[in-house]
Amino acid sequence: MIIRVLWPGRTKTEAIRQLEMFYLKRITALLPCEIVETETARGLREKETGKILEIEARGLEKQLKDDYIVCLLDRGREMNSKEFARFIEERAISGTKSLAFVVGGFLGLPPRILDRAAVRLSLSKMTMSHELCRAVLLEQIYRGASLMKGRSYAK
């Protein structure tokens, strides 16, 4: 099984981008994983929400094929790290070929992408930036992969 992490656009904050690469390198030492940066709306103002979400939806849809889709949002299902590791492991055992975690842009995820999700996942009840969410998700995937492989992970 490959884990794919999709989000619109490139992470702009250098420190967060470095953290993403830090965790991606560690994840790929344990299991196949890739980050897919999709099309993002450029030159549009925040008040043009509909246009922005439409462009981001099209970019995500181009990349989502037969994936088992997990969308991240604040109102999703919460799991602790062991439950999350078990979730990833169960997907692998069940024959899932591609497990796609989808993170929205600053406006969140378009409704039609959310409708495709098999699972809606929340990393926290607290609000966090979409860029920080990316890094936290990768850290949790790394933690889960470590637990799956029987490795201890610092608390």
C-alpha positions in Angstrom: 0.0 0.0 0.0 1.2 3.5 -0.7 0.2 6.5 1.4 -0.5 9.6 -0.6 -0.9 13.0 1.1 -2.5 15.6 -1.2 -3.0 19.3 -0.7 -3.5 22.3 -3.0 -0.4 24.3 -3.6 3.0 24.4 -2.1 3.7 25.0 1.6 5.0 28.6 1.7 6.4 28.7 5.2 10.0 27.4 4.9 10.2 26.0 8.4 7.0 24.0 7.9 8.2 22.8 4.5 11.4 21.5 6.1 9.4 19.7 8.8 7.3 18.1 6.1 10.4 16.8 4.3 11.9 15.6 7.6 8.9 13.4 8.3 8.4 12.3 4.7 12.0 11.0 4.7 11.4 9.0 7.8 8.0 7.7 6.6 9.5 6.5 3.3 12.1 4.5 5.2 9.2 2.5 6.7 6.6 2.4 3.9 5.9 4.0 0.5 4.6 7.5 0.8 4.4 10.6 -1.4 3.3 14.2 -1.1 1.2 15.4 -4.1 0.8 19.2 -4.4 -2.1 19.9 -6.6 -3.3 23.0 -8.5 -4.1 26.1 -6.4 -6.0 29.2 -7.3 -3.7 32.1 -8.0 -4.5 35.8 -8.1 -8.0 35.4 -6.6 -9.2 37.2 -3.5 -10.5 35.3 -0.6 -14.0 36.7 -1.3 -14.0 34.6 -4.5 -14.5 31.4 -2.4 -16.5 29.5 -5.0 -13.9 30.0 -7.7 -11.0 29.1 -5.4 -12.7 25.9 -4.2 -13.6 24.9 -7.7 -10.0 25.2 -8.9 -8.7 23.3 -5.9 -11.4 20.6 -6.4 -10.4 20.1 -10.0 -6.7 19.8 -9.0 -7.5 17.3 -6.3 -9.8 15.3 -8.6 -7.1 14.9 -11.2 -5.0 13.0 -8.6 -7.7 11.0 -6.8 -8.4 7.8 -8.7 -9.1 4.5 -6.9 -7.7 5.8 -3.6 -9.3 5.1 -0.2 -9.9 8.8 0.6 -9.5 10.3 4.1 -10.3 14.0 4.2 -9.1 16.2 7.1 -11.4 18.7 8.7 -12.0 20.0 12.2 -15.4 18.2 12.5 -14.0 14.8 11.6 -13.5 11.6 13.6 -10.7 11.9 16.2 -8.3 9.1 16.9 -5.4 8.7 19.3 -2.0 7.7 17.8 -2.5 4.0 18.5 -5.9 4.0 16.9 -4.5 5.9 13.9 -1.7 3.3 13.5 -4.3 0.5 13.7 -6.4 2.3 11.1 -3.5 2.5 8.6 -2.6 -1.1 9.3 -6.2 -2.2 8.8 -6.3 -0.4 5.4 -3.1 -2.2 4.4 -4.4 -5.7 5.5 -7.7 -5.1 3.7 -5.9 -4.8 0.4 -6.1 -1.0 0.0 -3.6 -0.1 -2.8 -3.6 3.6 -2.2 -4.5 5.5 1.0 -5.0 9.2 0.3 -5.1 11.8 3.0 -6.5 15.0 1.6 -5.8 18.4 3.3 -7.6 21.5 2.2 -6.2 24.9 1.5 -6.9 28.0 3.6 -10.7 27.7 2.8 -10.9 24.0 3.6 -12.0 21.3 1.3 -14.6 21.6 -1.4 -17.9 19.8 -0.6 -17.6 17.4 -3.6 -14.2 16.2 -2.3 -15.6 15.7 1.2 -18.4 13.7 -0.3 -15.9 11.2 -1.8 -14.2 10.6 1.6 -14.5 7.2 3.2 -13.4 8.8 6.4 -13.4 12.4 7.7 -10.5 12.8 10.1 -9.8 15.5 12.6 -6.3 16.0 14.0 -7.6 18.2 16.8 -10.7 20.1 17.9 -8.4 23.2 17.9 -8.2 25.2 14.7 -4.8 25.2 13.1 -3.4 26.6 9.8 -3.7 24.4 6.8 0.1 24.4 6.5 0.6 23.3 10.1 -2.0 20.6 9.6 0.1 19.2 6.9 3.2 18.8 9.2 1.1 17.4 12.0 -0.5 14.8 9.7 2.9 13.7 8.4 4.2 13.4 12.0 1.2 11.2 12.9 1.7 9.0 9.8 5.3 8.5 10.8 4.3 7.7 14.4 1.7 5.3 13.1 4.1 3.6 10.7 6.7 3.3 13.5 4.1 1.6 15.8 3.0 -0.7 12.9 6.7 -1.8 12.5 7.0 -2.5 16.2 9.3 0.5 16.9 9.0 2.6 19.9 8.3 6.2 19.4 9.1 8.9 22.0 6.1 10.3 23.7 
